[in-house]
Amino acid sequence: METENVSIVTDSTADFELSYYKEHDVYMVPLMVRFKEESFKDWVDIKPKEFYRKLKASDVLSKTSQPTVAQFEEVYKKLSRDHTHIISIHISLKLSGTVQSAQIASENINIPVTVIDGKSASLLTGILVDLAVKARDEGKTAEEIVQIVNKARDRAKILFVVDTLKYLHLGGRIGKAQALVGSLLKIKPILTLEDGLVAPYKKAKGTRKAIQEIVSIARENIDQDKPYRLVVAHADAPDNLAYLKELLLKEGFKSNQIIEGEVGAVIGTYTGPGAVALVYYQE
């Protein structure tokens, strides 16, 4: 039987540094972010620090747009020359039309392309991509890789707290958290993604309490004696990130098991500055 040569594709909302894609042979298709007439490719033309500086200085909210069908076609056609199967893992269909662009493009390619709706965002998508990379590198078949990603998609969790619900609300991505708009300022909702949609998980009084609560939830749900993955990420909130990490280490989570990341321009358009997130996964 001929050995499969699987290629992995994702989009910029996985919020990995560009070096990750190079090192792990993953092809990333960027989404766009716009300030009035200026357009930038997420992570390629604009990095998080510059984005949050512009966002704070701008009198209008940045806008985002998904990659085009043509962009995906170009990538898939290029990869089809040297690969037997493409696995394309993307941000939740309920948050972006990226999956639809990828799906339409996949129909014009002469090798199998499996497009996966990650039902995820930011480094939650990143974890799915990384699991796919490891499975591919272990020589697993395309079918096995897809099963691993789908299983992880159903088990991985993201918990995050935003400084304000304004950006999710104005950007039309607030989902089930709509009911919290107009809540008391001191109340900080802990949010999650439910089937790819933003949803409230719990409430806390203030950001620090919310971070403490997130760590408590992780402690209750992760068996530290078995392999687990943790990712901490922030949107222009290094102090919140440091506090989250400090609490995780106090709870006995190992520092070499904690991956740090930043929330890029597209996801940051909806979280706004000040957000902090924890992604965890255990088989």
C-alpha positions as CSV (number, residue, x, y, z in Angstrom):
1,M,0.0,0.0,0.0
2,E,1.4,3.4,-0.9
3,T,2.4,5.6,2.0
4,E,0.3,8.7,2.5
5,N,1.9,12.1,2.4
6,V,-0.4,14.3,4.4
7,S,-0.3,18.1,4.3
8,I,-1.8,20.3,7.1
9,V,-3.3,23.7,6.5
10,T,-4.8,26.1,8.9
11,D,-5.6,29.9,9.1
12,S,-4.0,32.8,11.0
13,T,-6.6,32.7,13.8
14,A,-4.8,29.7,15.2
15,D,-2.7,32.5,16.7
16,F,0.7,30.8,16.3
17,E,3.9,32.7,15.6
18,L,4.9,32.4,11.9
19,S,7.9,30.4,13.0
20,Y,5.7,27.6,14.1
21,Y,4.4,27.0,10.6
22,K,7.9,27.0,9.1
23,E,9.2,24.6,11.7
24,H,6.3,22.2,11.5
25,D,5.6,22.2,7.8
26,V,2.1,23.6,8.1
27,Y,0.6,26.0,5.6
28,M,-1.2,29.0,7.0
29,V,-3.8,31.0,5.1
30,P,-4.2,34.5,6.6
31,L,-7.4,36.3,7.3
32,M,-7.5,40.1,6.8
33,V,-8.0,42.9,9.3
34,R,-8.9,46.5,8.2
35,F,-8.7,49.9,9.8
36,K,-10.7,52.2,7.5
37,E,-8.7,52.0,4.2
38,E,-5.7,50.1,5.5
39,S,-5.7,46.3,5.1
40,F,-3.3,43.9,6.8
41,K,-2.8,40.1,6.6
42,D,-3.3,38.8,10.2
43,W,0.1,37.9,11.7
44,V,1.9,38.4,8.4
45,D,1.5,42.2,8.0
46,I,0.5,43.1,11.5
47,K,1.6,41.5,14.8
48,P,-0.4,41.7,18.0
49,K,1.5,44.5,19.7
50,E,1.1,46.8,16.7
51,F,-2.5,45.8,16.3
52,Y,-3.5,46.7,19.9
53,R,-1.7,50.0,19.6
54,K,-3.7,50.8,16.5
55,L,-7.0,49.5,18.0
56,K,-6.6,51.8,21.0
57,A,-5.8,54.8,18.9
58,S,-8.5,54.2,16.3
59,D,-11.9,55.9,16.4
60,V,-13.5,53.0,14.5
61,L,-13.5,49.3,15.3
62,S,-11.3,47.2,13.0
63,K,-13.0,44.9,10.5
64,T,-12.1,41.4,9.5
65,S,-12.6,39.2,6.5
66,Q,-12.1,35.6,5.7
67,P,-9.7,34.2,3.0
68,T,-11.2,33.9,-0.4
69,V,-11.9,30.7,-2.2
70,A,-9.1,31.6,-4.7
71,Q,-6.6,31.9,-1.9
72,F,-7.4,28.4,-0.6
73,E,-7.5,27.0,-4.2
74,E,-4.0,28.3,-4.8
75,V,-2.6,26.7,-1.6
76,Y,-4.4,23.4,-2.2
77,K,-3.2,23.2,-5.8
78,K,0.3,23.9,-4.8
79,L,0.2,21.2,-2.1
80,S,-1.5,18.7,-4.3
81,R,1.6,18.3,-6.4
82,D,3.6,16.6,-3.6
83,H,0.9,15.3,-1.2
84,T,-1.7,12.6,-1.3
85,H,-4.2,14.2,1.2
86,I,-4.7,17.7,2.7
87,I,-6.2,18.2,6.1
88,S,-7.4,21.8,6.6
89,I,-8.3,22.8,10.2
90,H,-10.1,26.2,10.8
91,I,-11.8,28.6,13.1
92,S,-15.4,27.9,14.0
93,L,-17.9,28.3,11.1
94,K,-20.1,30.2,13.6
95,L,-17.4,32.8,14.0
96,S,-16.1,33.1,10.4
97,G,-16.9,32.0,6.8
98,T,-13.3,30.6,6.5
99,V,-14.5,27.0,6.6
100,Q,-16.9,27.7,3.7
101,S,-14.1,29.2,1.6
102,A,-12.0,26.2,2.2
103,Q,-14.8,23.8,1.5
104,I,-15.7,25.4,-1.9
105,A,-12.0,25.4,-2.9
106,S,-11.5,21.8,-1.9
107,E,-14.0,20.7,-4.5
108,N,-11.7,21.7,-7.3
109,I,-8.6,19.8,-6.1
110,N,-7.5,16.5,-7.6
111,I,-6.5,14.9,-4.2
112,P,-8.7,14.4,-1.2
113,V,-9.0,17.5,1.0
114,T,-10.6,17.1,4.4
115,V,-11.8,20.5,5.8
116,I,-12.4,20.5,9.5
117,D,-14.6,23.0,11.3
118,G,-12.5,23.3,14.5
119,K,-15.5,24.8,16.3
120,S,-12.8,26.8,17.9
121,A,-10.8,30.0,17.9
122,S,-7.3,31.2,18.7
123,L,-5.0,28.7,20.4
124,L,-7.8,26.2,20.8
125,T,-7.5,25.8,17.0
126,G,-3.8,25.9,17.6
127,I,-4.0,22.8,19.8
128,L,-6.0,20.9,17.1
129,V,-3.3,21.8,14.5
130,D,-0.5,20.8,16.8
131,L,-2.1,17.4,17.5
132,A,-2.5,16.9,13.7
133,V,1.1,17.7,13.2
134,K,2.3,15.2,15.8
135,A,0.0,12.5,14.4
136,R,1.3,13.2,10.9
137,D,4.9,13.1,12.1
138,E,4.3,9.8,13.7
139,G,3.2,8.4,10.4
140,K,-0.5,8.1,11.1
141,T,-2.9,8.0,8.1
142,A,-5.1,10.9,7.1
143,E,-8.1,9.1,8.5
144,E,-6.4,8.5,11.8
145,I,-5.3,12.2,12.0
146,V,-8.9,13.4,11.3
147,Q,-10.2,11.1,14.1
148,I,-7.6,12.5,16.5
149,V,-8.5,16.1,15.7
150,N,-12.2,15.4,15.9
151,K,-11.8,13.7,19.3
152,A,-9.7,16.6,20.6
153,R,-12.2,19.1,19.3
154,D,-14.9,17.5,21.4
155,R,-12.7,17.4,24.5
156,A,-10.5,20.5,24.5
157,K,-11.8,23.6,26.4
158,I,-11.2,27.3,26.2
159,L,-12.0,29.6,29.1
160,F,-11.4,33.3,28.7
161,V,-12.2,36.6,30.3
162,V,-12.5,39.9,28.4
163,D,-12.0,43.4,29.8
164,T,-15.2,44.5,28.2
165,L,-18.0,42.8,26.1
166,K,-18.0,45.8,23.8
167,Y,-15.8,44.3,21.1
168,L,-17.7,41.0,21.0
169,H,-21.0,42.9,20.9
170,L,-20.0,45.4,18.2
171,G,-18.3,42.7,16.1
172,G,-21.4,40.6,16.1
173,R,-19.6,37.5,17.7
174,I,-21.1,37.7,21.2
175,G,-23.3,34.6,20.8
176,K,-25.0,33.4,23.9
177,A,-23.2,36.0,26.0
178,Q,-25.6,38.6,24.6
179,A,-27.6,38.4,27.8
180,L,-24.7,39.7,29.8
181,V,-24.4,43.0,27.9
182,G,-25.1,45.9,30.3
183,S,-24.2,43.8,33.4
184,L,-22.5,45.6,36.3
185,L,-19.0,46.8,35.4
186,K,-17.3,44.9,38.2
187,I,-18.8,41.5,37.2
188,K,-16.4,39.7,34.8
189,P,-18.0,36.9,32.9
190,I,-15.9,33.8,32.2
191,L,-16.6,32.9,28.6
192,T,-16.1,29.7,26.6
193,L,-17.0,28.3,23.2
194,E,-20.0,25.9,23.1
195,D,-20.2,24.1,19.7
196,G,-18.2,26.9,18.2
197,L,-20.2,29.8,19.6
198,V,-19.3,32.2,22.4
199,A,-21.2,31.3,25.6
200,P,-21.1,32.4,29.3
201,Y,-19.5,29.8,31.6
202,K,-19.5,31.5,35.0
203,K,-19.4,35.0,36.6
204,A,-16.8,36.5,38.9
205,K,-16.2,39.8,40.7
206,G,-13.3,41.4,38.9
207,T,-10.6,40.1,36.5
208,R,-8.4,38.6,39.2
209,K,-11.3,36.6,40.7
210,A,-12.2,35.4,37.2
211,I,-8.6,34.2,36.6
212,Q,-8.6,32.4,39.9
213,E,-11.9,30.7,38.9
214,I,-10.5,29.7,35.6
215,V,-7.5,28.0,37.4
216,S,-10.0,26.2,39.8
217,I,-12.0,24.9,36.8
218,A,-8.8,23.6,35.2
219,R,-7.7,21.9,38.5
220,E,-11.0,20.2,38.8
221,N,-11.0,19.0,35.2
222,I,-7.4,17.9,34.6
223,D,-5.8,14.8,36.1
224,Q,-2.2,16.0,36.5
225,D,-0.9,12.4,36.7
226,K,-1.9,11.9,33.0
227,P,-0.6,13.8,30.0
228,Y,-2.3,17.1,29.4
229,R,-1.8,20.3,27.4
230,L,-2.2,23.8,28.6
231,V,-2.0,27.0,26.6
232,V,-2.2,30.5,28.2
233,A,-2.8,33.5,25.9
234,H,-3.4,37.2,26.3
235,A,-4.6,40.1,24.2
236,D,-2.3,43.0,25.3
237,A,-2.6,41.9,28.9
238,P,0.8,40.6,30.0
239,D,0.1,41.2,33.7
240,N,-3.1,39.1,33.5
241,L,-1.1,36.3,31.7
242,A,1.6,36.4,34.4
243,Y,-1.0,36.1,37.1
244,L,-2.7,33.2,35.4
245,K,0.6,31.4,35.0
246,E,1.6,32.0,38.6
247,L,-1.7,30.5,39.8
248,L,-1.3,27.4,37.5
249,L,2.2,26.8,38.9
250,K,0.9,27.1,42.5
251,E,-1.6,24.4,41.6
252,G,1.2,22.1,40.6
253,F,0.9,22.4,36.8
254,K,4.3,22.0,35.3
255,S,5.9,25.0,33.6
256,N,7.2,22.8,30.7
257,Q,3.6,21.8,30.0
258,I,2.4,25.4,29.7
259,I,2.6,27.0,26.3
260,E,2.3,30.8,26.1
261,G,0.8,32.7,23.2
262,E,-0.7,36.0,22.1
263,V,-4.1,36.7,20.6
264,G,-3.7,38.1,17.1
265,A,-5.4,40.9,15.2
266,V,-8.5,39.0,13.9
267,I,-9.4,37.4,17.2
268,G,-8.3,40.5,19.0
269,T,-10.8,42.5,17.0
270,Y,-13.6,40.7,19.0
271,T,-12.0,40.2,22.4
272,G,-10.5,43.7,22.5
273,P,-7.4,44.4,24.6
274,G,-7.2,43.0,28.1
275,A,-8.4,39.5,27.5
276,V,-6.7,36.4,28.9
277,A,-7.4,32.8,28.1
278,L,-6.7,29.3,29.1
279,V,-7.0,26.3,26.7
280,Y,-6.7,22.8,28.2
281,Y,-6.9,19.4,26.7
282,Q,-6.6,15.9,28.1
283,E,-7.3,12.7,26.2
